[in-house]
Amino acid sequence: MTEPILADYPALVSAVMSIGEKLELHNDQRQWMNKEQAQAYVNLGRMAFQTLVDKGIIKPHDLAPYGLARMERYNRDELDEAMKSI
């Protein structure tokens, strides 16, 4: 008789849970973020974040030239550098 494919079911469940946890961590560390995600990443309120954008400390990347009007993205590495500079 052959052994069932899922003979070590607990180990499989453990491996899947471990992968899921790692994916969640990477989701929080995405390279490109929308405005709300960027604000949360640098732990600033809406007005404080906008002040830094207006002063050029935080750089938004505008996607309007590509037909995506009113869509900005923020780069995680640039956010890190901006926060280190203030």
KEKE-3310 file (N, C-alpha, C; in steps of 0.2 Angstrom, whole numbers, plus 5000, padded with zeros to 4 digits):
npx = (5004:5002:5009:5000:4999:4998:5004:5012:5004:5003:5016:5015:5005:5011:5022:5015:5009:5020:5025:5015:5016:5028:5025:5015:5024:5032:5022:5020:5031:5032:5039:5033:5021:5004:4997:4991:4996:5010:5010:5006:5017:5028:5023:5016:5004:4990:4991:5004:5012:5008:5013:5027:5028:5024:5035:5045:5052:5048:5045:5033:5028:5021:5008:5001:5006:5005:4993:4986:4977:4978:4985:4997:5012:5023:5040:5048:5062:5065:5057:5062:5075:5071:5065:5076:5083:5077)
npy = (4994:5011:5026:5040:5056:5067:5064:5069:5080:5090:5096:5101:5111:5119:5124:5131:5141:5148:5153:5161:5171:5177:5182:5192:5201:5206:5212:5223:5230:5235:5242:5253:5265:5270:5287:5286:5274:5278:5289:5282:5273:5282:5287:5299:5312:5317:5331:5335:5326:5331:5344:5341:5336:5347:5355:5349:5339:5326:5316:5315:5303:5306:5299:5304:5308:5296:5293:5290:5299:5309:5300:5296:5290:5284:5281:5269:5269:5282:5288:5284:5290:5304:5305:5303:5315:5325)
npz = (5000:4996:5003:5010:5002:5010:5022:5032:5038:5049:5048:5036:5037:5047:5039:5029:5037:5041:5029:5026:5037:5034:5021:5025:5033:5022:5015:5022:5020:5007:4992:4985:4989:4992:4996:5009:5014:5014:5023:5035:5036:5039:5050:5052:5054:5043:5039:5043:5035:5023:5023:5023:5010:5003:5006:4999:5005:5006:4992:4980:4967:4953:4943:4933:4920:4914:4911:4923:4932:4946:4954:4965:4970:4983:4987:4997:5001:4998:5007:5019:5018:5018:5031:5038:5036:5042)
capx = (5000:5006:5008:4996:5002:4998:5006:5014:4999:5005:5022:5013:5001:5016:5026:5011:5008:5026:5026:5010:5018:5033:5022:5013:5029:5034:5017:5021:5037:5032:5043:5029:5015:5000:4998:4989:5001:5016:5009:5007:5024:5032:5020:5014:4997:4989:4993:5011:5014:5007:5018:5034:5027:5024:5042:5049:5056:5045:5044:5028:5029:5015:5007:4997:5008:5004:4986:4983:4977:4977:4987:5004:5016:5029:5045:5050:5068:5065:5054:5067:5080:5068:5064:5083:5086:5074)
capy = (5000:5017:5031:5045:5061:5071:5060:5074:5086:5095:5099:5105:5116:5123:5127:5136:5146:5151:5157:5167:5176:5180:5187:5198:5205:5209:5217:5230:5233:5236:5247:5258:5265:5276:5292:5284:5269:5282:5292:5277:5271:5287:5288:5306:5313:5320:5338:5335:5323:5336:5349:5339:5335:5354:5358:5345:5335:5320:5317:5310:5302:5308:5295:5307:5308:5289:5292:5289:5305:5310:5295:5297:5284:5286:5276:5267:5271:5289:5290:5283:5296:5310:5306:5304:5322:5330)
capz = (5000:4996:5009:5008:5000:5015:5028:5038:5038:5054:5046:5030:5040:5050:5033:5026:5041:5041:5023:5027:5041:5030:5016:5029:5034:5016:5013:5026:5018:5000:4990:4982:4993:4990:5001:5015:5016:5016:5030:5040:5036:5042:5056:5052:5052:5036:5038:5044:5029:5017:5024:5021:5003:5000:5006:4995:5009:5004:4985:4977:4960:4950:4938:4928:4913:4911:4911:4929:4935:4953:4957:4967:4974:4987:4987:5004:5002:4998:5013:5024:5018:5020:5038:5041:5034:5046)
cpx = (5004:5005:5005:5000:5003:4999:5008:5010:5001:5011:5020:5009:5006:5020:5021:5010:5014:5027:5021:5012:5024:5030:5018:5018:5031:5029:5018:5027:5038:5036:5039:5023:5011:5001:4997:4994:5008:5015:5009:5014:5029:5029:5018:5006:4996:4992:5001:5015:5014:5012:5025:5034:5028:5031:5047:5054:5054:5043:5039:5030:5022:5014:5003:4999:5007:4997:4982:4982:4975:4980:4995:5006:5022:5034:5048:5057:5069:5062:5058:5072:5077:5067:5071:5085:5082:5076)
cpy = (5006:5022:5037:5051:5066:5068:5064:5080:5091:5099:5104:5111:5121:5127:5132:5142:5151:5156:5162:5172:5180:5185:5193:5203:5209:5214:5223:5233:5234:5242:5254:5259:5271:5281:5290:5279:5273:5285:5287:5274:5275:5289:5296:5307:5316:5326:5338:5332:5328:5341:5347:5338:5342:5357:5354:5340:5327:5321:5312:5309:5302:5303:5298:5307:5301:5287:5290:5295:5305:5303:5296:5291:5287:5280:5275:5270:5279:5292:5290:5289:5302:5311:5306:5311:5327:5330)
cpz = (5000:5001:5006:5006:5006:5022:5034:5037:5043:5051:5040:5032:5043:5044:5030:5030:5042:5035:5023:5031:5037:5025:5019:5030:5028:5013:5016:5023:5010:4998:4988:4986:4990:4996:5008:5018:5018:5022:5036:5041:5040:5049:5057:5051:5045:5035:5039:5038:5023:5017:5022:5013:5000:5001:5002:4999:5007:4996:4982:4970:4957:4944:4932:4921:4910:4911:4917:4933:4942:4957:4959:4971:4977:4987:4994:5005:5002:5005:5019:5024:5020:5027:5041:5041:5039:5053)
residu = (MET:THR:GLU:PRO:ILE:LEU:ALA:ASP:TYR:PRO:ALA:LEU:VAL:SER:ALA:VAL:MET:SER:ILE:GLY:GLU:LYS:LEU:GLU:LEU:HIS:ASN:ASP:GLN:ARG:GLN:TRP:MET:ASN:LYS:GLU:GLN:ALA:GLN:ALA:TYR:VAL:ASN:LEU:GLY:ARG:MET:ALA:PHE:GLN:THR:LEU:VAL:ASP:LYS:GLY:ILE:ILE:LYS:PRO:HIS:ASP:LEU:ALA:PRO:TYR:GLY:LEU:ALA:ARG:MET:GLU:ARG:TYR:ASN:ARG:ASP:GLU:LEU:ASP:GLU:ALA:MET:LYS:SER:ILE)
# end
